[in-house]
Amino acid sequence: MKKSISFLVFFIIASTLLAQEIPFYKSYTWEASPNFSVNAADSTSIVGVKDKIITEFIFENKDLFEYYLEHKAVWLNSDERIEDYNKVYLPYDNSSELIVSKARVIKSNGEISELDDSKILTAKDDETQRVYKFFAFEGIEKGSIVEYYYVVKRAPEYSGKRLTFQSYYDKQDVGFDLYSPSNLVFKFKSFNGLPEVVRDTLSENKLHWTMRAAQLPGLERESQSAYNASTGFVIFKLDENLANNTKDITSYSKVSQNIYNYYYGEIDKKAQRKLNKFIDGAGVKAGMDTDEMLRKLESHIKTNVYLRHGGNAGNDLESVLNEKVATSKGMMMLFISAFNTLDIKHELILTSDRQELKFDPEFEANTFLNDYLFYFPKTDKYMAPTEFDSRYGFPPSYLTDTYGLHIKEVALGDFKSATGRIEYINPVEAAETVDKMIVDVSFDAEDLTKNAIQLNLSMTGYYAMYLQPFMNVIPQDNKTEILEGFAKRLDESATIKSKEIKNADPALFGTKPLHFILDFESEAFVEKAGNRYLFKVGELIGRQVQMYQDNERKLPLEDEFTRTYYRTLNIKIPEGYRVANADDINIDHSFSLDGEEVLMFKSFYEMNGDTLKITADEFYKINKISKEFYEDYRKVINSAADFNKVTLILEPN
């Protein structure tokens, strides 16, 4: 998003006769005789003993540049961590200039080995042709400290920049400094417990802001957590130019208007004729409801237009329609032009992946504007135009359950413009993503260790989205593998007797469930024990996740999407036998929030003649669970694993 909308951020820097400042790095160096103190337990493998970032914005011949310095010193105490630091890559590319690069190894006995220029290597990625530089360290021993710093000169990033300081290991002496000319005022926000950035009021010729943390504890990764979004980081942005009294330089109102101007301009008659023909090819007709119209249009575009990454070809509407190749900009142009032609009311949304960066509704910075969605007020649904494995109504789930910038067209007479507002992007409800399983089981009359099983499996929503829209292009061999795989996951040695797929038409996604039916024979579920039989009924729902947590949970839990499971097991009990321990089936765990049951697993049974009917329902109606309720979540999700272990005892009457 940064590159694609950099043209949107515009402000005029007054070319006043500012005194030529000396960049900070000119006087920056490391200590000739460092005296790092490592506070670590014997079992610790890595500690950051210095972690400093300094960035300066400075005018040179009336042009603004950024000088970026990163200075790190890391104590390494294991072979694995030493291996991690054999190479340290530098953020260098063809559009930047590496001004300073220094590195050294400080052994535990105090011996210092500084890298010479021959150890600062240049390489090229064969695939992308990108040139990069890296430090090549040698002679690192356990207990050594690797120290390096570099300075890069580059075009300024000022519309919203994220700097992450917290990692999985403890750090000491953490710092951040930003310098700017006296007319350029920046704003800052610290996240996830990182100290706030404060103004240095004693700085005279430059503006100076700073952040310091003597100790920054490491943050370990935990399962089902938004780890990257949970680390301590700073976001900064340019806010004012005092020289010409320009305020709110980085603002969503300007972004909204600039995006609107770019995507919502007039279409010339030639391109409109081609667009009309393309829409006709989608099968969109007058009188269709909005849902059907959008499904057909999206499927047609994502089936017939190839999305390319990079380059300029495919940026404009006419070339996209001619070549059927589009960049992300061209794809956006095609969708928006089609919506306007069909008079489909919509709003454009910019947001960010909540796993990586949670959209902050209070701090306007382009850092948060990474991914596009469309919102349709009439249907209250979303669409992801440049995500080809997503479909209308089911946008990438990590782009939901978060905030986003909604850009909406407004009209006053013939004058049209845009407004931007921040709103919450609601997740798709659990009832829309359903995994439904009906299993009918009978026993071989001659050998009760053999079962005849019919598996009816249907899926909707996110569970169907990765298959149903593409069933027409999946080779038959792969379809067979997918279909038989549902039985093989229950019993690798299952003998498949028949198989069938229903509702495989991609056009049915969102309207009818994708349905798989398999008949197979198995000897995996029953064992003979004297005159009794042990029937592993719980394994019929497939292997379930069991969550373990030895240490206290530190991070909130975050799921991908809300979801529902319905499972019905119809077991025909063999003649002359009964179930001795049917009550083992009964499991009931749930969690309520604000009076609503939001997490649940419940299994129960009833006897209908000789048929034991088992119901096991499960749902997760929220994605985010605070760490204080983690045990409640774990209890519910482990209930399915507990059901997995249920073994029924069949004994003679």
Disulfide bonds with the S-S distance in Angstrom:
none
